[in-house]
Amino acid sequence: MAVEELQSIIKRCQILEEQDFKEEDFGLFQLAGQRCLDEGHIDQLFEIIQNEKNKVIVKNMGWNLVGPVVRCLLWNDKEDDKRKYYFLMLDLLVELCNPKELLLGLLELIEEPSGKQISPVILLLLRPLQTVIQKLWHNKAYSVGLALSTLWSQLSVLPVPYTQGQMQADEYGLCQCCEALVEFTKPFVEEVTGDKENSVENEKLKDELLKFCFKSLKCPLLTAQFLEPPEQADTDPLRRFAAEIIGFLSAIGYPFPKVIFNHGRKKKTWDYLEFEEEEDKQLSDSMASLAYLVFVQGISIDQLPMVLRTEESVLSKGLDLLENSLLRTEDSSLLHQCLEIKSFLTVPQGLVKVMTLCPIETLRKKSLALLQLYINKLDSQGKYTLFRCLLNTSNHSGVEAFIIQNIKNQIDMSLKGTPNKWFTGPQLVSLLHLVLFLPEGAETDLLQNSDRIMASLNLLRYLVIKDNENDNQTGLWTELEKIENNFLKPLHTGLNMSKAHYEAEIKNSQEVQKSKDLCSVTVGGEEIPNMPPEMQLKVLHSALFTFDLIESVLARVEELIEIKTKSTSDENMR
């Protein structure tokens, strides 16, 4: 019955001109075709569509059958014998139907599903979608942009797998879709690179591909976790996707050094105006993701300009040479006089520069490990001298915290073993005055100096616990009044001022959030403009949490001091 109904509709339309087809005809054709599929008459439907006499009708109306055919492929058992006919039917419709109508129809089908249904639809329709777009010579850039935007919007809602097990299971199909999306995009990238004339349409296509790459860098790559150890990298689908996206950028004329350096300029030089107007946060996220992929994961790092790669190579070899030399040296065997040699002292200072300024994480970590190894090789006076030097010159809270931890370790060894004059008594007191103070008193930026302050408080807490007032091996108790005046009291005042400032900023941010405007926030004495209120609140609450942490350790230190002094006073009164 359904086949006869469809043949009747076609027979009536065969005598009409193309422009005389009515909306009613389209609806009846779709309904009859749908019934043919429902009743299992796939072979007869295939013959009707394939018939040359029906070519004009199928060209104009056939796209309405794509949805029903796709649903049959998605719903029917994979062992169903009819599946091969459904695939043939889909290929035939893609070949014969109006590509403009097909494009819109396919994108509507991609937009429909949610959750776990998203990936099966995308994986099924990417190849037909690619074929359709290749037929659209006019406004191809618009078609590619529309397709990539639709695909990305659907993929961006899928959860990103974090563990190797999740990647292998790929429950939501994100990894499969990313790999398929690369194959979908490749022909358009090749088209851009193959056009030597740089036509206007080609430039537009390049812009659409650039937008897609930026979006992909933000989602899913910004939140993706990559497999460790590095030898498993080749089995990581998201890492492969990242490499392809960076490769696309390079192929269309935007290698990552150009992208990153351009983003750092005050005046951008994108060819496409929309990038000038794009929300800074989204673009910044993409740039951050790109920098991480290159400098930390090492993806496509060979694209770096030779001058940067040469610098990296020299640094790496220099660190290897230093490591080899230090490993041949016994601990505590290097005399302090060595530090009087300029080249000898520049080694730890150079390591500090690499630790704090090098963009490559592996080199930063290695420099930190080598600085510790270097410290271990110095004799006690050499360690003492180097600690004073780095505390005075590093100008970096994290480095200073690292040095303070080393000072604590040396004091601990001295108290537990043979007393060391450099880390007990008057020499240590002189060093403690460098550590237990705020450089600008109560006005010190506590957030910027939080690492150093926490390390200093932990050192002071250790000294109070380990050194009794009557023994006073470290000289702490005779210097306690100075320490309170130069460190503890200004820290109290600074905490009160800082917390009041940030609490006021939070209140202001909450008021701005109600109005849904962008706002600025002052952190560490610097204003960060145009930050969304919800992000501003996170920054401010994080700062308050840091202050609370410092305050809790400070309270514990003062409590211990009070207990120790009271206990000593009681003993002396007996």
Buried (B, 14 or more C-beta within 10 A) or exposed (E): EBBEBBBEBBEEBEEEEEEEBEEEBBEBBBBBBBBBBEEEBBEBBBEBBBEEEBEBBBBBBBBBBBBBBBBBBBEEEEEEEBBEBBEBBBEBBBEBBBBBBBBBBBBEBBBBBEEEEBBBBBBBBBBBBBBBBBBBEEEBBBBBBBBBBBBBEBBBEBEBBEEBEBBEEBEBBBBBBBBBBBEBBBEBBEBBBEBEEEEEBBBBBBBBBBBBBBBBBBBBBBEBBBBEEEEEBEEBBBBBBBBBBBBBBBBBBBBBBBBBEBBEEEEEEBEBEEBEEBEEBEBEBBBBBBBBBBBBBBBBBEBBEEEBEEBBEEBBEBBEEBBEEBEEBEEEEBEBEBBEEEEBBEBBBBBBBBBBEBBBEBBBEBBBEBBEBBBBBBBBBBBBBBBBBBBEEBEBBBBBBBBBEBBBEBBEEBBEEEEBEBBBBEBBBEBBBBBBBBEEBBEBBBBBBBBBBBBBBBBBBBBBEBBBBEEBBBBBBEBBEBBBEBBBBBBBEBBEEBBEBBEEBBEBBEEBBEEEEBBBBEBEEEEBEEBBBEBBBEBBEEBBEBBEBBBEBBEEBBEBBEEBBEEBEEEEEE
